[in-house]
Amino acid sequence: MPDLNAFLAPNAVAVIGAANDTSMLRGRLMETLLGHDYSGEIFPVSRTSREVMGLKAYPTVGDIPTAIDLAIIIIPAQFVTETLRECGRKGVKAAQVITSGFAEEVGEKGAQQQAEIRRIAEEFDMAVCGPNSEGFTNTRAQLAATFSPAVAANGTSLVPDYRRDGFVSAIAQSGGIGFAYFDRGRPKELPFNYIVTTGNEAALEAMDFVDHLIDNDESEVFLLFLEDAKSPAKLVSVAEKALRAGKPLIVSKVGRSDSGRRAAVSHTGALTGDSAGYRAIFNRYGVIECNDIDEMVDIAASFSRWRTRLPRGRRVGITTGSGGAGGLLADIATAAGLEVPILDAATRAEIDQHLPTYGSSQNPVDATAQAVSTIGYARLNEIVASSPMVDAVIGICSAKNPASLRRVQDGLAALGRETTNPILLCSYTTPSRDSIELVNRCGLPLLDNMHGCARALVEMAGYHEVRERFLKRPPTTMPSVRSPRAKVAPRLTRAGRLLCEYEAVPLFAAYGIPTAGGRLVTTADDAARVADEIGGKLAMKIQSPDILHKTEAKGVELNVSGSIAARDTFTRLIANARIFDANADVRGVLVQPMAGKGREVIVGVKRDAAFGPMVMVGLGGVLVEVLKDVALAPAPLSSDDAISLLDGLRGRSLLDAWRGDAPADVAALCALMVSLSQFAADFADEILEIDLNPVLVHEAGAGLTVLDAIIVKRQ
Amino acid sequence: MPDLNAFLAPNAVAVIGAANDTSMLRGRLMETLLGHDYSGEIFPVSRTSREVMGLKAYPTVGDIPTAIDLAIIIIPAQFVTETLRECGRKGVKAAQVITSGFAEEVGEKGAQQQAEIRRIAEEFDMAVCGPNSEGFTNTRAQLAATFSPAVAANGTSLVPDYRRDGFVSAIAQSGGIGFAYFDRGRPKELPFNYIVTTGNEAALEAMDFVDHLIDNDESEVFLLFLEDAKSPAKLVSVAEKALRAGKPLIVSKVGRSDSGRRAAVSHTGALTGDSAGYRAIFNRYGVIECNDIDEMVDIAASFSRWRTRLPRGRRVGITTGSGGAGGLLADIATAAGLEVPILDAATRAEIDQHLPTYGSSQNPVDATAQAVSTIGYARLNEIVASSPMVDAVIGICSAKNPASLRRVQDGLAALGRETTNPILLCSYTTPSRDSIELVNRCGLPLLDNMHGCARALVEMAGYHEVRERFLKRPPTTMPSVRSPRAKVAPRLTRAGRLLCEYEAVPLFAAYGIPTAGGRLVTTADDAARVADEIGGKLAMKIQSPDILHKTEAKGVELNVSGSIAARDTFTRLIANARIFDANADVRGVLVQPMAGKGREVIVGVKRDAAFGPMVMVGLGGVLVEVLKDVALAPAPLSSDDAISLLDGLRGRSLLDAWRGDAPADVAALCALMVSLSQFAADFADEILEIDLNPVLVHEAGAGLTVLDAIIVKRQ
């Protein structure tokens, strides 16, 4: 791995392509770079100028007399690879390639040149970021290696000088968005330390920077913008590392093309789009997904302050001097998934001492404009934050004018240091710069959107929950020695691309996955004999890898009773199959006992192109087919994973007591999901999709019946 | 009706309670009032001072030598009514009562004093706003009758002086929120003409002001904040008038207490909360509901510009110089309900002339930073807005620096004048004040949040649709002379509080509502005879106003066949009813033919406490019971209303062809909803709730069967 320190915190920088003309990006970059008080050395490199913005310019990087840590390359595309090689030869440790026109170009040439950049980076073990990047900024080193106007010198320091911790890094594949995080976050006093924009990622990827910064303990919170993860495995391992370290990743993932759905063979494949794999990984590792730049900033601002004092639940206290604003926030908080409980009597009594008779200490605590000005924002929020009924507080204020905040500055600072429940101040008027800085100096975030505040609390509480569960979780194990993989593998290999139920069932059985039993019959006589042996009412189903939708092919008959009916049914099903598809490879008819009553569930597996096998679960025909109410998680699953996956379904309560039925056997369903996930993990490279559909989950204690099953192998 | 003009645009104003001390609200109000260039006369009234802020003060309003249009009253609560009476005697036409401590107080006294304010207003025909109000502002008259810091003089005019139309009024029950709209909207160049905060609404209500401003043609767009509508009928009539006039109401409605649910008798009652009535009225009249202050401002800014050029559909073209921002917006737009279609070949060819090979003209049109600076924002958006494939355009830009906008200022102005498709510019960097003013002077809104832009387009397209439908709709008629009301009324009056199916069916039948038929039997012999007469398989159901949940009471038997079984069943059902509730008033057993297959629907009526009878519809057991997927609209319904109500259900596609079934008979379902709505409207004062549950909707052409029905009368 190349030296990312040389990239992020260089002592000497060459700007290859430096220019005086600030109407060009090359000139703007120089202007931005020189506008800040960077303490390292800057060497312009120019083919045409002897001097750039007062600095001596060199014809080539090789001409620079001293060692260079970082080369910033902003020259026409056709010269980039040769220049990069020159850097390598000089021993330059890192390069930021700004130039566009590589893999984003139509045609082969750009892609080839980009591949060449990667080869050069490897050859010289150089830390190369880009091409097609907008550059990066190290705020504490005051190094703004970019033409982005967001970090142009404007009299405001790049990072609030009073912050000592809680630093935020923005790492983005898009330069525009990466610097937009800074542009919107800095006015809210968000302490960015790095903004890195990775462009086409010929060599270094966004996740390499996250990885490095977690290890170096420099950043506590990450804002990420991803169009795709070049190395999905790296995304997974870095996400896991970040969660372990308690450093939240707040990610905007764009490009939800669901073209993959169209080609799917199974139900499971058709129900889950390309983005579902990302979402499953994000859910598992507590990655916070958000696509609103302002809300991402609010979430980051909240974590930056409260990462060591996260809310332990979703109960929020609301304080306000405006009854209307309090009511509005209560609605917004409730809709976001927070609770706004009535406060305990002791807390209310303490508040009531300060309120006029037309105030309310219930929650929202409407202290009225009058009482807010006597009791003050600090004491009011302190009282509510100490209530045993809340996990966090949102304190509504009007911060247009800083006077009422300045009056209680010491109290706010004490609150910032001492509160155990996190507090967000939220101004319903546009807060002034002075107010924002004042509150932040007191150790509290001051936000200005109620939705952003509610969302931040929901995400902090959720992150805390996921992380607690994660830290208790046994490490994901490789298949145990007792895994039936070795026994099952040869049979899977021998089978065709599509295994229908009679073929899939024995493989599943080896993994302890319960099946409906039954026998494959190939003649009418067989059917009659088996019917007698099984007895009772029977289900009979055609078995052919060419007939996936059996109902459509009239290939299923239910409630068949007795040997005579079984014989007739066999003949009819075979005939129907021939009519449906004369060339179908018909293997016979599966005869099974009819299953008892139960709730309909679909359980499946889908091999995500990026992240490997995922287990899917969905409830009931209507919810799955009309609302696509399904949930996905990477295999293998623990029992806890299975439970929380089920809990994520909108229709989860269907499995509870419902319409006079007892609760369903959720334990059996979870066991099925865990076993299937182990099967999927064992054959991650072999299997494309699995459907157990439908599964009938009987009442608690009565288990479940898998009514149909297919396995689709990768081609 | 008192003279709202005297209130909103007075020539002479008395400030009763005026003070010099700006640490008090009374002094702040004077300071704010005098800080602007209001051309009318201002007379302070003070018991203690002879002069306030350089103006001669009078001991009482009666001492003022000239006529007064408006009195602003900001004195202790106990003096308010007497002072108001004094104003009345002097002939003051309007009063703004700021003082708090009336109906919001605990106890009777405040409420009584508030009622007294109303009586005085009526006695003197005075336009009284408040009490407990934060005051109001008429921006064009530069009259800021409030202590709100949001309109304190700060060097910026209260309203952009270049605007000639598209004015926005903010009318709010909460002073904090009302002025917050202005505080957040003014920096975006939103042209507010009035901000009115109505407080406790002893006399004038928010809707009175909206009504007046629609008539006076002064405002084109309304931002409203409502905690409750004091006169629901006024809300309905003003909402209808606003829609007819094409002046959108953008409303934040808070206080969604759903306590009403708990007391409900029927399913319909239990499924719909107190806020459902508001939502139904809003849906019918195109009222836009939003509870995010920033988003409300964005929606208002968009309507303010494009109210006469609303998008005719939901297809949006996206232009960008940042590929990342374009991808992000495409995701956001799609999630918000917009389409991002690929552009037509002609438009693409025109764009492609300007793009480097690594740009894209598909949509989002990623022109790249390079091409954006050559082609310019004006021309780029013009080309896309002319595409026949789009109904509107969002043009992403970086407006931190106004230079690139200033360069194409004339083009932007031409675009503002000439485009037929609305265009929103959206800056991903924080736009500078100069940029915002520049773009707005060109006739285009410049917003800064992608979600806000997407939401604004969705709301504009939806408003256009609702209004087109509304303008084509025949006026809601009173029950026609052929209404069966007269025939049905006496029977409804005679019945007890709860009518079970056998009693409800004949009433429904008079309105053409199809029922399952069948006959009430009261003896086992009767049951046997009727079973023979009807023939085939039968449903038998206990009939008792005391047994609502028949299944629970084992009061239903299905698939009863023949007279012997019918006789046994009768005896058993009656016995079960006795076991369930020995005191139940059992009327007999209803014997009906079994219905054919169909999709399960619930149709009901609920009398909303504020808005009268509402028709409810929901699909399928699971969707209704687990997800509460129901929709509500005020009775009576037209056929179009019924169709759009159904279309609002998440599970609507269940009525289409599904799982091998043909489409359901939607026409029959709509006819049922229309007939039931007429019944509900005819008996608006008599009926509390109606359940038709379940209704089986058969395949298209085969109609439907109402399987059970109850009517709950008001007590």
Interface residues (C-beta under 8 A of the other chain):
Chain A: L25 S100 G101 E104 E105 V106 G107 G110 P149 A150 A172 Q173 S174 G175 G176 I177 F179 A180 D183 R184 P187 F225 E227 S252 V254 G255 R256 N291 D292 I293 D294 G321 S322 G323 G324 A325 G327 L328 A330 D331 I332 T334 A335 P356 T357 Y358 T368 Q370 S398 K400 N401 Y428 T429 T430 N449 M450 H451 T551 E552 G620 G621 V622 L623 E625 V626 L627 R650 G651 S653 L654 W658 R659 G660
Chain B: S100 G101 E104 E105 V106 G107 G110 P149 A150 A172 Q173 S174 G175 G176 I177 F179 A180 D183 R184 P187 F225 E227 S252 V254 G255 R256 N291 D292 I293 D294 G321 S322 G323 G324 A325 G327 L328 A330 D331 I332 T334 P356 T357 Y358 T368 A369 Q370 S398 K400 N401 Y428 T429 T430 N449 M450 H451 T551 E552 G620 G621 V622 L623 E625 V626 L627 R650 G651 S653 L654 W658 R659 G660
